[in-house]
Amino acid sequence: MSQLPSFARACANPHSPQHPAHPLTHRPLTRRSALGALALLVWLSSPAVQADITLANRGRSEYRIVIAAQPLPSEHYAATELQSYLRRIAGVEIPIVNDAERPRGREILVGPSARLEQLGIRLDETALGSDGFILRTAGRRLIIAGGRPRGTLNGVYTLLEERLGVRWFTPEVEVVPPQPRLRLPDLDETVVPALEYREVFWTEMMRDADFAARHRLNGDHFKLTERHGGPAVVYFPFVHSFDALVPPDLFAQHPEYFPLIDGERKGGYVQRCLSNPDVLQMSKNRVRQWIREQPQATIISVSQNDTFNYCQCPDCKALDDAEGSPAATLLRFVNAIAEDIATDHPNVRIDTLAYQYTRKPPRTIRPHRNVIVRLCSIECCFAHPLDTCPSRENRRFAEDIIAWQPVAPLLYIWDYTPNFAHYQQPFPNFDALQPNVRFFVNHGVKGLFEQGNYSPGGGGELGPLRAYVLAKLLWNPDTDVARHLDEFTRAYYGQAAPKIRAWLDAMHEPVRGKDCHAHIFNPPTACYLTDAVLEAGERLLGEAEQLAENDTIRFRVQVARLPVWYVQLATDRVKGDDRTALLKRFLEIARKAGISNISEGKALNDWARQLGAE
């Protein structure tokens, strides 16, 4: 495997011209499920290279970029992005023209156009969907065209990344390797991502819409505009919508709308009585109101509140008992709303959660054709892959996914990727990221939401690295994660990269057996936070700080040290004046990094006051 050397220079100068091309190869990627063939990411490549094409040589190019006379904004943007990066890679200015101009032999055809039709090339829009594309050479022409609205832009970014070595590690750290002679082999590739919905809910990935689009993410929180092809889905509301459907203040007049628990109707933050016909009618009306008020919404959330407290009245309990799961009353309720809007709003889907008490599917009730069932992995161990971890939580979650697969054609996952109680605490989950994404896709999952540290300041433990790896996996579950880890750490940490990689290994060592598990609310006394691990972290990251070649790199290493210091402070491993000095240093670096939250529910400054900081 070839490498991109000298990434360290890119950290001080993201546009450094010191990096040669990094050609990447593709292999056919296919999977089969009980429902038939399922492509994780279909790369259909010509078995033999027939002829190279030379797009540029020593600052000169005979090519031009051709787009439709009336392209989509995303297709025009794709052409300008390609033009811009080719200028930086090869030092050439390739003009953009529309397909009304007379054809020439050397052209880069970007997006659907009359020129494609003249060549007899037809895009299979059904197969490509909104995100798939083709990369093809035809004579001396290069073709990058895809489904609408995002396929062509995805194709440009894939060409730049996979064929020309461009890397987008963070919005500030980008590698564009120069190639005075820019050549491409004969291409015949069709790329269709397995996941229709891909969202990395980390602040580091949400700060810049251009950055998210370059990773081919298409979720609702990236603020993707028309030039990015917009998001694949638009939620309203996002989740936990029962209070908005049936307001809590109705409890005084209508306690029957609320759950019967231990023989008494309960108000407050609770679920609703889903067998009550007035609750259903009110919810139908509210959903229709939302669709009128939010015409851009493609998914309406009809989902339980973030609590248990579900109804056990005779009608609800009878159905749940008969179906073997409290998901029965929920799914019947959601189905009725979905059916109510299906004719008038066929392009709007209803999303609900299979979460905690509703995660197990009912025996016979099936989701309506426009209902998305979104399973949540909140209870799981995240140190080990779902399908090999011996923990009861992982076995049960895997069983539930397998049970939903044949009955829920629209299956999404809400997954969790940091420690939510301690954002700054080491969380050894890198080993499980790829196996779990593969497991999801192999079992029919179409959409994946990876929840991370989404606080305004971001800066969670190894947040930029984790967000980057997750983005790569959501686009291609079979990607080479080890290569991504190596490339990112070299670019982001420069000469300190080997120490960062060694720290990653040391952090994961305690969980590489089967007896130590990692959950998203583990305290600082978790089994994997041993004295040996913390001592290794302090030593390796201290050495990394010494190796850093400039202040920018040094500060990134200091931010990477915060998790070790956090555990030392939280467990009183450091005392007296040393503790005071360490807390002062921790806060100085955290505040400089813009970190706002120490956990999902606690601000950094509140935590500092609890520890006695000024």
N, C-alpha and C positions, 0 to 999 in steps of 0.2 A: 504494500500500500504506500503510495507516494504521500509526502507530507508537504505542508506549507511551512517552510523554514522562516526564521527571523520574524515571527509574529510580534516579538517584543517591540520592534520599531513602530508597529502600527499603533501602539498604545499612546506614544507621545505624538505621533502624527498619523491620524486615521487614514489619510490619503497618501501615505508613503508609497513610493513607486518601487519598493524593494522586494516585492513578493512575486515570484513566478507563478505561472498558472498551476492549478491543481485539478487535472482532469479526473473526473469521477466516472466509474463504470456502473451500469445498471444490470441487474439480472431479472429474469421474469419472477414476479412475486404473485403467487396465487394461493388461495386457501379454499378448502371446501367445508361446508357446514351441512347440517341436516336438511337445510332448505335448498341445497345445491351449491353451485359455484359462487364463491364470494371472493372478489379481488381486493386484497389489502391495498395495493397500489399497482396498477397494471402498467408494466413497462413492456411494450411490444416492440422489440428492436430488430432491425435488420440483421440477419446472422452474419453477414459479410460486409465489410467496408468496401464500397465500390470506388469512391473518389472523394478526396477532400475538396472543400471549397475554401478559398482564401478571401476573407471579408476585408482585410486590410493588411498592408505591408509597408513598413517604414514611413508611416504617416500619410499614406495615400490609400484611397479606396475607390473602386469603380461601382460601388453599390449605392442603392438608395432604398429607403424604407417606404413601402406602399401601404396605405390604409384606405378604407372605404371613403367615398365622397361624403358620407354622413355617418361617421363612426359613433359608437357609444362613447360617452366621456371616458370610460375605463379603457377603451381600445385606443383612443387618442393618447391617453396618459401612458399606456403601455408603450406606444411608439416613442414618446418623448423620454420615458425612462430608459428604453433601449438605446436611443440616440445618446443620452447623457453618459451612460456607463461605457458605451463603446468609445466615446471620446476620451474618457479617463483611462480605459484599458489600452487602446491602440493609438490614441492621439489623432483621431480622424473625426471630421464633422460630416456625418452621413445625412444627406437631406431627407426630409419627409415630404412625400407627395401623395396625391390621392389617385385612385384607380381610374380616373378619367384620362390620365395621361397615357400616352402610347407605351406599350410594354417594351421592356428592355431585358436583356438576357440575365443581368446580375441585379437581383432585387431581393429584399427581405420583406415578405408579405406578412403584415401584422394584422390579425383579426379577419373576420369574414369580409369578403369583398367580391366585386365582379371579377377581379383578376383570378381568384380561386375558381370561380365557375368557368372562366375561359380555359383554365388548365384541367377542367374535369374533376376537380377535387370538391367533394361534398362532405360537409361536416355532419356527423350523426348527432344531432342535438339531443336526442333522447338518451343515447349512450353517454355522451359527455356531461350531461347535466349542466349546472350553472358554474362548475369549477374545473371541469376537465378540459383537456386541450391536446392538440397534436403538435409535435416537432418533426418536421420533415424537410428533406432536400429533394428538389425536383430539377435536375440539370444543375444550373448554377444558382438557382433560387433557394432561399431558406424560407420556410413557412412556419409561422407561429400563430396558431389560430385555435380558438376554443369556444366552449359554450358561453352563453351570456347569462349574467353580465361580467363574471370574473375570470372566465377561463383563459382568455388571451393574456391578461395581465399576469395570471399565475404562470402561464407558459414562458413569458419573458423572464420572470424572476427565477424560474427553474433553469432556463438556459444559462442565465448569468451565474447562478450558484453552482449547478451541477456540471456545467461544461466549461465555464470560464473562470471559476475559482473565486467569485465574489462572495464575501461573507459579511453578514450583518449581525454582529455579536450583541451589541447594545446600540441604542441610538447614537451614542458617542464613539463607539469603537467599530469601525467598518474597515474591511480589507478589500482593496481593488487591485489585484495583481496586474502589472503591465505586461503586454504581449505585443511587441513591435510587429511581429508577424502573426496575425490572428487567423487561425485555421480551424475548421470544424470538419469532422468526418461525415460521411454519408449518414443521414438520420432518417429513421422511420419509427417514431415512438408515439404511442397514445397513452396519456396519463389521466387516470380517473381516481381521485382520492376515495378511500373507503368510507370516510366520515363525511357526512353532508354538513355537519355543524362542528366547528372546532374553536374552542375558546379557552385561552390560558388567562385565568383571572388573577394575574399578578400585576401589581402596580408597574413593575419594570416593563411589562409588555403592553400596558394600556396608556402610557404617557404620550405615545406618538403613533398616529394612525398610519403614517407611511411605513413605519417600522413593522407594525402588525401586518400590514398588507404584504410586505416583502417576505414575511414568514407564511403567507398564504392562510392566515387565520381569518375567520369570517364571522366571528361572534358579535353579540349585540353591544358590548361595552368598549369597543375600540374606536368608536366615533368614525367609522368608515363612511366616506362620502361617495358621491356619484363617480368621482374619478377612480375610486378604489373598487367600484362595482357594488358599493353598499354592503351591508351585512346580509348573511344568508337568512337570518331570522331576526325578527324584532318582537321582543316580549312586551306584553303589558297585561297586568303587572308582572313583575319578574317571578315572584315565588311567594308562598305562604299568604294566600289571598283571601282566606275565609273572613277575616275581619272587614275587608273591603266589600265582600259580597253581602254579608249580613252583619251590619255594624254592631259592636258590643253594647252600645247604649240602648238597643232594643230589648235588652234582657228585662228591664223593669216592667215593660208592658207585655212582652211575649217570652216568658221563660221557656215555653215549649219549643222555641227555636234553638235552644241550647242543649248541651248534652245532659242526659241523666246519668249521674255517677253515684254509686252507692245509695241509690234510692232518692237522690235529690238533684234537681236541676242546678247546674253550676254556670255562673257567669265569669267574667274576667277573660284571661287569655286561654281560651279553650277551643275545642272543635265545635261543630254544629250538629244538630240532630238531622242527619241526612235522609231519614225516612219521612220527615215532615214535608207535606206537599207545598206549604207556603214558603218554606226555605228554598225548595227547588224552584218555584215560580219566581221568587224574588231574585234568585241567582241567575236564572235565564234572562230576566229583564236587565239585570246589571251587566251581564256579559254583552248583550246587544247594545246597551248604552256605551260600553267601552269601545266596541267596534265602531260605533258612529263617531265617538270623540277621538279615537286613535286610529284613523284609517290606515296608517302605516304599519300597524301591528299585524304580524303574521301568525303569532302564537299568543293565545290568551291563557293565563295561568289560572286554573281552578284547582288549588292545591291546599292541603292541610296546613294549619298553623304549626309553628316550630315547637310543638309540645305533644304530650300524649293526651290525656283528658278527652278521650273520645266517648261517644254516646253508647250507653248500654241499656237504652229503653227496650221494651219488649220487641218492637218491630226491627230496630237496628240489630239487636242481639240475635234474633232468630235468623236473620239472613247471614250474619257473620258466622254464626255457629254452623249453619248448613253448608256454607262455602269454605269453612276452615280458615278464615282470615278476616280481620277487620277491613281489608282492602275491598271486600265485597260491597259494603254500603257505599264506600267512596267511589268505586268504579261504576256502580249502577247510577249514582248521582252524576258523575262526570259524563257518562255516556248519554244520559238524557239531555244534558246541555249541548253536547256535541251534535247529537241528532237534531236538536232544535235549530241550530245555525247552519247545518250542513248544506241545505239547499240554497239558502240565501247567500251564504258566504263560504263557498266550497274551497277557497284558498286559505281560510283561517283554520288553524288547528288548535285543539285544546290540550294543554300540558298539565299533567298531574304528577305527584310524587309517589313513588313506592319507597317509603321512608319510615324507618323504625317500625312501628306497629303495623304499617300497611305494606311492608316489603314483600311478604309472601303472597303470591298470586292466588285469587280465589279458584275454586275447583272448576266452575263452569262458566262464570261470567267472563266475557272477552271484551277487550277495548274496542270501541267504535273505530271505524276505519280512519277517522281524523283525530284520534286521541294519541298523544305522546305519553308514554309511561317512562318516568325518569327515576331510576334506582339511585339510591344514595348510599355510599360506602362508609358512613360515619363511624360505625362500630369497629371497623376492620383493623388488623395489624398491617402497617404499611412498610415494614422492614422486609417482608417476604412476599413473593408472588402469591396471588390469590389461589392458584391451582396447586401449589405445593406446600403452602404454610399449614402446619398441623393445628393451628389455633382454631377453636370452635367458631369464632367470629368469621374467619375467612372461609371455613368450610361451608357455613350456612349462607354467607353472601354468594359464594360461587354457586351453590345449589339454587338459590333464588334467581340468579341470572339465567341459569340453564332452564329453570322452570318457566320463566317469562318468555324466553326466546321464541318458542313455537307459537305463542298466542298473542304476542305484541309486535306487529310489523314495524311500529315506530317506537324503537327502544333507545332512550338516551341514558347517560350516566352522569351523576354529579359526584365527582371524585375530590379527594382532599389531599393536599400536598405539603403543608407545613404543620408545625405544632401551633394550634390556635391559642392555646393558653400561654405559650411562651415563644413568641415569634423569633426571639434571638437565641433560642436553645438549639444545639445541634440535633438534626433530625435525619437519621440514617435511612433514607428511603430511595436512594438512587438505584440500588440494585433491583428494586421492584417496579420501577417506572415502566420500562419497556415490556416485561412479561405481562403486566396488568393491562396495558393498552392493547397488546396482542390478544389477550384473553377476551377483553370487551368486544373487539372487532370480530373475533372468531365466533362469538356467540350472538351475533346479530345486532350489535349496537351501531346506531347510525349517527349519534351525536354525543360529544364528550366535552363536559365542562370541568376544567381543572381549577378548583378553587385554591387560591394561595393567599399570601399577605396582600390584601387589596387596600390597606390603609393609605391615606393621602401621601405619606412620606415613603412608603415602601421600605426597602432596606432590610427585609427579613433575611434570615440565615441563608447565605449563598443564593439569594433571590435572583440576581441576574443570570447565574449559571443554570439554576433549576428552570427558570422560565424559558430559557433558550432551548434546553434539552426537551422540555415538554412540547414546545412549538415544533421541533423537528419530528417528534414522535406522532403528533396528531396529523401531520401531513403524510408521513410514511412510517407506519408502525414497525417496519423491518429495517429502519435506518441503522447506521453504524454508530451506536451511542458512544463507544470508546473513542472513536475518532472525534466526535463532537466535543467530548470532554477534553481531549488533548488540544484540539484547535482553540477552543474557547479559553482554556487556562493559559495557553501560550500568548494569545492575543491580549487578554485582559490583565494577566499578572506578570507578563514578561519573563525576566530571568528568575522570578520567584515561582514560576509555574510548577517545577518538579516538587517543591515543598507543599504546594497546595494539593497536588495530586496525592502526595504521600499522606497528607492530613485526611483527605477523603477516604483513603483506604483504612487509616487508623480508626476513624470515626465509625466505619462500618464493621470493623472486625468483631465486636461483641455480638452483632446480630447475624453474622454469617453462619453461626450454628442455628439450631432450631428452638432453643429454650429461652431466648431473649427477644421480646417483641416490642414494636414501636407503635403507639397509638397517638392520636392527634391532641390529646389532653394530658400526656404524660408529665409528671412533675420533674423538677431538676434532679430528683433522686432516682430516675429511671435506671433500669438495669444496664443500659448501654453507656451511661455516663459515669464510668468507673474512674478511679484515681489514675489508672494507667492511661486511659483515653485522654483525660484532661491534661496529664503531664506531657503526653505526646503532642497534643495540640499546642500547648504553650511553647514547647521546644521547636516544633516544626514551623509554626507561624512566626515565632521570634526569628528563626533563621531566614524565613521568607522575607521578613521586613528588612533584614540586613542585606539581602540579595537584591532588593528592589533598586532599579537603575535610575529612578527619578521620583519626584514627590508625588506625582499622580499615581504611579504604581504602588508606592509605599502606602499611600492613603487607602487604596483598595485592599491591600493586605491588612491594614489596621481594622478596616470594617469587617474583614473575614475573621479577625481575632475576637470580635465582640462576643460571639456565642460562647467561647471558652471562658471569657471573663464573666459573662452573665451567670453561668453555672457556679463559678467560684464565689460570686457575690451572693447568689440565691441560697447557697448551701453553707455559707459561713466557712468556706475553706480558707479564706483569707481574713485576718482579724486585725484589730487595732489600727495603727497608722497606715499599715499596708492596705487595709481595706478602704480606708478613706481615700488614699491616693488612687487606688484602682477604680473606685467608683467615680472619682473626678475625671480620670482619664477616659473611662467608658462613656460618660455623658458628653465630654468634649468631642469625642469622635462621632458619637451617635448624632449629636445635634448638628455637627458640621455636615454629616451625611444626609441631613434632612429627615431622619427617622422620627415619625410622629407617634407610633404606637409600640408598646412593648408586648401587647397581646391583642386579640380581637376586641376585647372590651376595656382595655386600659391604656391611657395615654402614657407616653414616656415620662412626662413631667410628674404625673401622679405617682408613678412607680418610684421615681427618684425621691419624691418627698417622703414616701413610705420608708425608704432606706435611709432617711436622714440627710439627704443632700440639700444644699441651699438652692 
